Amino acid sequence: MAEAQVQYDMVKYPNFKEYLWFEEHEAELLRQYFGRYIVIKDQQVIGDYGSRKLARQQTLEHYQPGTFIIHFCGEKDQHRAPRLSGRQLVTVDAN
C-alpha cells in the first residue's frame, strides 16, 4: 500500500508541515501540554504558554512571523484545523 500523501497550499499555509508534525505527535503532546498553547517551529516544540497572546508576544521577540505555528493542546476542534484550499498545491509526504 502506498504511503499517504497530503496536498496543501504552501502560500496560504507555509507552516502546514508543523501542523502535520503536531498531528503525528498529538497523543504525546496532549499528555505533556494539555490546556496549554504550544509554539512549534522546525517540527519541535519551542515553547508552551497559558495564552495565545503571550505565546505570540514571546515568540515574536525571537522569531519572524510566519516561521512558527501556535497550537492549543486540548480537545480536537475541527474549526481550528487548517483548510486545504487554494491555488498552489504541493504534495508532501505525511512523514
HELIX and SHEET records of a PDB file:
HELIX    1   1 PHE A   16  GLU A   24  1                                   9    
HELIX    2   2 GLU A   26  TYR A   33  1                                   8    
HELIX    3   3 ARG A   52  LEU A   60  1                                   9    
HELIX    4   4 GLN A   78  ARG A   80  5                                   3    
SHEET    1   A 2 GLN A   5  ASP A   9  0                                        
SHEET    2   A 2 LEU A  89  ASP A  93 -1                                        
SHEET    1   B 3 GLN A  44  TYR A  49  0                                        
SHEET    2   B 3 TYR A  37  LYS A  41 -1                                        
SHEET    3   B 3 ILE A  69  PHE A  72 -1                                        
END                                                                             
